[in-house]
Amino acid sequence: MADESGNIDLAASVALYGILASAVLAFAIASFAWGRRGHERLVRERGLPLLGKVPMEAVYAAILPVGRGLARIGVSANAVSLASLAIAGSAGVLFAMGHFGAGTAAAVVATLADALDGIVARESRTSNRFGQVLDTTIDRYVDALLIGGIAVFVRSSVPLLCLTLGALVGAFMVSYASSVLRELKADDSRAPMRRIHRVVYLLLAASLVPFVELAFPVAPLALRLAPVVVALGAIAIVGNVSAIVRLLQAARIPEPASPPVPTGALGQKSSAIDHASTRIDPVVTRERHP
């Protein structure tokens, strides 16, 4: 039974890499034939180390027609957002059970659904404040479900559990720091460990676990999860450091200048009160010192 589940996880990882390779190849052919076109959604995102933006642009180009089709048949962006949350919940359960291949496949679908809701909202022109709040809220829950599922699986190892919880804190703190800087109208587009990068690192690492388990079936847990351990370590360290640096940056942003105090009738009234106080002061003095 364990071998069967391991084969399913391995097959899921192989299928994911095949789909990604097909998307990148199709994107490369289209770019060569018609020219490369950057998507507005990805303009402010940093590219992945060594890979740049090509994989992100290829995936976005592949799901763009899907989003347009969903908008055309009347599917709402909020429904897509809620679907991504439900699928992420199943991914978290699979991670908690140790099925990293199948869990990664479910998490990829949830992540794509999270990107689709924005496309559907723009194409159907139904973008609103409620949808933005819902999307942001679901993003936080998805982070918690994915990393939380891994935390449940490694709960027997205190070091791995602490590392996983550190990554969860780092993910939340990065998002919090970004929200603070956006509220202060500060540029946050070049910050490391943004959500799209965290998700890519985590899912790429999780998809490699079935291959490691195939090569080292009786290895210790930390070795079998080595790719995930590296990804969680990067998210924990870079994420928390990045959040602290950005929060310190936010604290150094000068406060807006106070509006000038109006003059005129109010100023004259204040002056009159001052004069009245001057006239009263000697009386008060005499009463204190008869």
C-alpha positions in Angstrom: 0.0 0.0 0.0 2.9 2.3 0.8 4.5 1.5 -2.5 1.3 2.3 -4.3 0.9 5.7 -2.6 4.6 6.4 -3.3 4.1 5.6 -7.0 1.1 8.0 -7.1 3.2 10.8 -5.6 6.0 10.1 -8.0 3.6 10.1 -11.0 2.1 13.4 -9.8 5.5 15.0 -9.6 6.5 13.7 -13.0 3.2 15.0 -14.5 3.7 18.4 -13.0 7.2 18.7 -14.5 5.9 17.6 -17.9 3.1 20.1 -17.8 5.5 22.9 -16.8 7.9 22.0 -19.5 5.1 22.0 -22.1 4.0 25.4 -20.9 7.5 26.8 -21.1 8.1 25.3 -24.6 4.8 26.7 -25.9 5.6 30.1 -24.4 9.1 30.1 -26.0 7.6 29.1 -29.4 5.0 31.9 -29.2 7.5 34.4 -28.1 9.8 33.5 -31.0 6.9 33.7 -33.5 5.0 36.8 -32.3 7.4 38.4 -29.9 7.6 38.2 -26.1 4.9 40.2 -24.3 5.2 40.8 -20.6 2.0 40.6 -18.6 1.0 43.6 -16.5 0.3 41.3 -13.5 3.9 40.2 -13.4 5.6 43.6 -14.1 6.2 44.3 -10.4 7.3 40.8 -9.5 10.9 39.8 -9.3 12.1 36.9 -11.4 13.1 33.6 -9.9 16.8 33.0 -9.2 18.6 31.5 -12.2 15.2 31.2 -14.1 14.0 34.7 -14.2 10.4 35.4 -15.1 10.1 32.9 -18.0 8.4 30.1 -16.0 5.9 32.6 -14.3 5.1 34.2 -17.7 4.7 30.8 -19.3 2.2 29.6 -16.7 0.3 32.9 -16.7 0.0 32.8 -20.5 -1.3 29.3 -20.2 -4.0 30.1 -17.7 -5.1 33.4 -19.2 -7.5 31.8 -21.8 -8.9 29.7 -18.9 -9.7 32.8 -16.9 -11.3 34.5 -19.9 -13.4 31.4 -20.5 -14.6 31.3 -16.9 -15.5 35.0 -17.1 -17.4 34.4 -20.3 -19.6 31.6 -18.9 -20.4 33.7 -15.8 -18.2 32.1 -13.1 -17.5 34.8 -10.4 -14.1 35.7 -9.2 -15.2 35.1 -5.6 -16.2 31.6 -6.4 -12.8 30.9 -7.9 -11.2 32.3 -4.8 -13.2 30.0 -2.5 -12.4 27.1 -4.7 -8.7 27.8 -4.3 -9.1 27.7 -0.6 -10.9 24.4 -0.6 -8.3 22.8 -2.9 -5.5 24.2 -0.7 -7.2 22.5 2.3 -7.0 19.2 0.5 -3.3 19.9 -0.3 -2.6 20.6 3.4 -4.2 17.3 4.3 -2.1 15.4 1.8 1.1 17.1 3.1 0.1 16.2 6.6 -0.2 12.5 5.5 3.2 12.6 3.8 1.9 12.6 0.2 4.1 15.3 -1.1 3.7 14.5 -4.8 -0.1 14.5 -4.7 -0.1 17.4 -2.2 2.0 19.5 -4.6 -0.4 18.7 -7.5 -3.3 19.9 -5.4 -1.4 23.0 -4.2 -0.5 23.9 -7.8 -4.1 23.8 -8.8 -5.0 26.0 -5.7 -2.3 28.4 -6.7 -3.4 28.6 -10.3 -7.0 29.2 -9.1 -5.7 32.0 -6.9 -4.2 33.6 -10.1 -7.4 32.9 -12.1 -9.6 34.9 -9.7 -7.8 38.1 -10.6 -8.1 37.3 -14.4 -11.8 36.6 -14.0 -12.4 39.8 -12.0 -10.6 41.9 -14.7 -12.2 40.2 -17.6 -15.7 40.4 -16.1 -15.1 43.9 -14.8 -16.3 42.9 -11.3 -13.3 43.8 -9.3 -14.3 45.4 -6.0 -13.1 46.0 -2.5 -14.9 42.9 -1.1 -13.2 40.7 -3.7 -9.8 42.2 -2.9 -10.2 41.6 0.8 -11.4 38.1 0.2 -8.5 37.3 -2.1 -5.9 38.7 0.4 -7.6 36.8 3.3 -7.6 33.5 1.4 -3.9 34.0 0.5 -3.1 34.0 4.2 -5.2 30.9 4.9 -3.6 29.1 1.9 -0.1 29.8 3.3 -1.2 28.5 6.7 -2.8 25.3 5.2 0.2 24.4 3.1 2.9 25.0 5.7 0.7 23.9 8.5 0.2 20.5 6.7 4.0 20.1 6.6 4.1 21.0 10.3 1.7 18.2 11.2 3.7 15.7 9.2 7.1 16.6 10.9 5.6 17.0 14.4 7.6 14.1 15.8 10.9 16.0 15.0 11.3 19.1 17.2 13.9 20.7 15.0 11.9 20.2 11.8 8.7 21.4 13.5 10.5 24.6 14.8 11.9 25.2 11.3 8.4 24.8 9.8 6.8 27.2 12.3 9.6 29.7 11.6 8.8 29.6 7.9 5.1 30.1 8.7 5.9 33.1 10.8 8.2 34.4 8.1 5.5 34.1 5.4 3.0 36.0 7.6 5.5 38.7 8.6 6.5 39.3 4.9 2.9 39.8 4.0 2.3 42.1 7.1 5.4 44.2 6.2 4.2 44.5 2.6 0.7 45.7 3.9 2.3 48.3 6.1 4.5 49.7 3.3 1.6 49.8 0.9 -0.5 51.7 3.5 2.4 54.2 3.7 2.5 54.5 -0.1 6.1 53.1 -0.1 7.5 51.0 -3.0 7.7 47.4 -2.0 8.0 45.8 -5.5 11.6 44.7 -5.2 11.4 43.0 -1.8 12.5 39.4 -1.5 10.3 36.4 -0.6 7.1 37.8 -2.0 4.2 35.4 -2.0 4.7 34.1 -5.5 8.3 33.3 -4.8 7.5 31.5 -1.5 4.9 29.4 -3.2 7.2 28.5 -6.0 10.1 27.5 -3.7 7.9 25.5 -1.4 6.0 23.6 -4.2 9.2 23.0 -6.2 10.8 21.5 -3.1 7.8 19.4 -2.3 7.6 18.0 -5.8 11.2 16.7 -5.4 10.5 14.7 -2.3 9.1 11.7 -4.1 12.3 11.4 -6.1 14.4 11.6 -2.9 12.3 9.0 -1.2 12.7 6.8 -4.3 16.5 7.1 -4.0 16.7 6.9 -0.2 13.6 4.9 1.0 15.0 4.2 4.5 16.8 7.4 5.1 16.1 9.6 8.1 13.1 12.0 7.8 15.3 15.1 7.5 17.1 13.6 4.5 14.0 12.4 2.8 12.5 15.9 3.2 15.8 17.6 2.3 14.4 19.8 -0.5 11.5 20.9 1.7 13.9 21.6 4.6 16.0 23.9 2.4 12.9 25.7 1.1 11.5 26.2 4.6 14.9 27.4 5.9 15.0 30.0 3.1 11.5 31.2 3.8 12.1 31.3 7.6 15.5 33.2 7.4 15.0 35.4 4.4 11.3 36.0 5.1 11.8 37.1 8.7 14.9 39.2 8.0 13.2 40.8 5.0 10.1 41.6 7.1 12.2 43.2 9.9 14.2 45.3 7.4 11.0 46.5 5.7 9.3 47.4 9.0 12.4 49.4 10.0 12.1 51.1 6.6 8.5 51.9 7.3 9.4 53.3 10.7 11.8 55.7 9.1 9.3 57.2 6.7 8.6 60.7 7.8 5.1 61.6 8.9 3.1 64.0 6.8 3.4 67.6 7.8 0.6 68.9 10.0 -1.8 71.4 8.4 -1.2 75.0 9.3 -3.3 76.5 12.1 -5.9 78.8 10.6 -5.8 82.4 11.5 -8.6 85.0 11.5 -11.6 84.9 13.8 -10.2 81.9 15.7 -6.9 83.6 16.1 -8.5 86.8 17.4 -10.5 84.7 19.9 -7.4 83.1 21.2 -5.7 86.5 21.5 -8.7 87.8 23.5 -8.5 84.9 25.9 -4.8 85.5 26.4 -5.5 89.2 27.3 -8.2 88.1 29.7 -5.8 85.7 31.3 -3.2 88.5 31.7 -5.8 90.7 33.4 -6.8 88.0 35.9 -3.2 86.9 36.8 -2.5 89.9 39.1 -5.7 89.4 41.0 -4.9 85.8 41.6 -1.4 86.8 42.7 -2.7 89.2 45.2 -5.1 86.6 46.6 -2.2 84.2 47.1 0.0 86.8 48.7 -2.2 89.2 50.7 
